[in-house]
Amino acid sequence: MARWLVIACVLVACSRASDETGSKQLQDQPPPKQVVVPPGLSISVEVDGAAKAAITTDTLDRLKPDFSDVDRRAWLIPTLVADASPVGSVVEASTPGGVSVKFAHPTTDGFEPVLFLTRRGEVIVSAIDPKDPFPRYHGQGGRLHRAGDSMPRVAPVTKLSITHPKP
C-alpha cells in the first residue's frame, strides 16, 4: 500500500497540465511611440455599387486627421470619401471574414462614422461623438454600473460600401 502511495505522489509531482511558459508571455514589442499608418494598407471603396479609389497608406499619410491625440488618429468617413457626405448616407464596413456593420451618417444620436488608427497600427471603423471623439472609459463600468463604450467596431477593415437613400 505504501508503495502505491509513493508512486501516486511521484506521478502527481511530475505531471503538468500544460506548458506554463507558453501561456504567460510578454508582448513581443512595446507599441510604437507615435501613431503610424501601417505600410501596404488598402481599403476598397464602393459607392452605390460602383468601385471608387481605395483608401491607402498614402491617403491617410496625406490627409490631416479630423481628430487626434497621443494614442490615435481618426478621419470622418466623409473626409476620406466625399460621396459619403450627404446626410442619410449609410457606411458599411466589412472585414476579410465577411462580417460587416452599417453606420448611418449621422446616427440618430448624432454620432459620425470614422476610420481610426490606434497606436498599435489597428485600423478600425466605428462611430464617435464629434464633441468627445475619444471619451475616457477607464474605471467607468463594472461595479459602479456606468456604461462603457457600447459602439460597435469593425476591425480589420478591408472594404467600405457607401449607399444613399433612393428618392
C-alpha positions in Angstrom: 0.0 0.0 0.0 2.8 2.4 0.9 4.4 1.6 -2.4 1.3 2.7 -4.3 1.1 5.9 -2.3 4.7 6.8 -3.2 4.1 6.1 -6.9 0.9 8.2 -6.9 2.8 11.1 -5.2 5.6 10.9 -7.7 3.2 10.9 -10.7 1.3 13.9 -9.4 4.5 15.8 -8.6 6.0 15.2 -12.1 2.9 15.9 -14.2 1.9 19.3 -15.6 -1.3 20.2 -17.2 0.3 22.3 -19.9 3.4 24.2 -20.9 3.2 27.1 -18.4 5.8 29.3 -20.3 3.6 29.4 -23.4 0.6 30.9 -21.5 2.5 33.6 -19.7 4.4 35.6 -22.3 5.0 39.3 -22.5 4.2 41.1 -25.7 6.9 40.9 -28.4 7.5 44.6 -28.7 6.1 47.7 -27.0 3.8 49.8 -29.1 5.5 52.5 -31.2 6.0 55.9 -29.6 3.8 57.6 -32.3 0.8 56.6 -34.4 2.0 55.3 -37.8 -0.2 54.2 -40.7 0.6 50.5 -41.5 2.5 50.1 -44.7 0.6 48.5 -47.6 -2.9 49.4 -46.2 -5.6 49.2 -48.8 -9.3 49.5 -48.1 -11.5 49.1 -51.1 -14.4 51.6 -51.5 -17.7 51.2 -53.3 -20.3 53.9 -53.7 -23.8 52.8 -54.7 -22.3 49.6 -56.2 -19.6 51.4 -58.2 -15.9 50.9 -57.3 -14.0 54.1 -56.3 -10.4 54.8 -55.4 -9.2 52.7 -52.4 -8.1 54.2 -49.1 -4.4 53.5 -48.8 -1.4 54.2 -46.6 -0.7 57.2 -48.9 -4.2 58.5 -48.5 -4.0 58.5 -44.7 -0.5 60.0 -44.7 -1.6 62.8 -46.9 -4.9 63.8 -45.2 -4.9 65.6 -41.8 -7.0 63.6 -39.3 -10.2 65.2 -38.1 -9.4 64.1 -34.6 -6.1 63.0 -33.0 -4.4 62.5 -29.6 -1.3 60.8 -28.5 -2.6 57.3 -29.0 -4.8 57.5 -32.1 -5.9 59.4 -35.2 -9.4 59.5 -36.7 -10.8 60.6 -40.0 -14.5 61.1 -40.6 -15.6 58.8 -43.4 -16.8 61.8 -45.5 -13.3 63.3 -45.2 -11.9 60.1 -46.9 -14.8 59.5 -49.3 -16.6 62.7 -50.4 -19.6 60.6 -51.7 -20.4 59.8 -48.1 -21.1 63.4 -47.2 -24.8 63.7 -47.9 -26.9 63.3 -44.7 -28.7 59.9 -44.8 -25.8 58.1 -46.4 -25.0 54.6 -45.0 -21.5 53.4 -44.5 -21.0 49.6 -44.3 -17.6 48.5 -43.1 -16.5 44.9 -43.8 -13.8 42.6 -42.5 -11.9 40.0 -44.6 -14.1 37.3 -43.0 -17.3 38.9 -44.3 -18.5 40.4 -41.1 -20.0 43.9 -41.7 -21.6 46.7 -39.7 -23.7 49.5 -41.1 -23.3 53.1 -39.8 -25.7 55.9 -40.6 -24.3 59.3 -41.4 -25.1 60.7 -38.8 -26.6 58.2 -36.4 -29.8 59.1 -34.6 -27.7 60.1 -31.6 -25.5 62.5 -33.7 -22.6 60.1 -33.9 -20.4 60.1 -37.1 -18.8 57.1 -38.7 -15.0 57.3 -38.6 -11.9 55.3 -39.6 -9.4 55.4 -36.8 -5.9 54.3 -36.3 -4.6 53.1 -33.0 -1.0 53.4 -31.7 -0.6 49.7 -32.4 -1.5 50.2 -36.0 -5.0 48.8 -35.9 -7.4 50.3 -38.5 -10.9 50.4 -37.1 -14.3 51.7 -38.3 -16.7 52.9 -35.6 -19.0 55.8 -34.8 -17.9 58.6 -32.5 -19.4 61.7 -30.9 -17.6 64.6 -32.7 -17.9 66.7 -29.4 -15.9 64.0 -27.5 -14.2 61.7 -30.0 -12.0 59.8 -27.6 -14.0 59.5 -24.3 -12.4 58.0 -21.2 -13.8 54.7 -20.2 -11.2 53.5 -17.7 -12.9 52.8 -14.4 -16.3 53.7 -15.6 -18.0 50.4 -15.7 -18.5 47.2 -13.7 -19.5 47.6 -10.0 -20.2 51.3 -10.5 -22.9 50.5 -13.1 -21.7 53.0 -15.5 -21.9 52.3 -19.2 -18.7 51.8 -21.1 -18.3 52.1 -24.9 -21.3 50.5 -26.5 -20.5 51.4 -30.1 -19.8 48.6 -32.5 -16.3 48.4 -34.1 -15.2 46.7 -37.2 -11.6 45.6 -37.4 -9.6 44.8 -39.5 -11.4 46.8 -42.3 -11.0 45.7 -45.9 -14.0 47.3 -47.6 -16.3 50.3 -47.2 -19.6 50.4 -49.1 -21.4 53.7 -49.1 -25.1 53.8 -50.2 -27.5 56.6 -50.5 -31.3 56.6 -49.8 -33.3 56.3 -53.0 -35.7 59.3 -53.5 
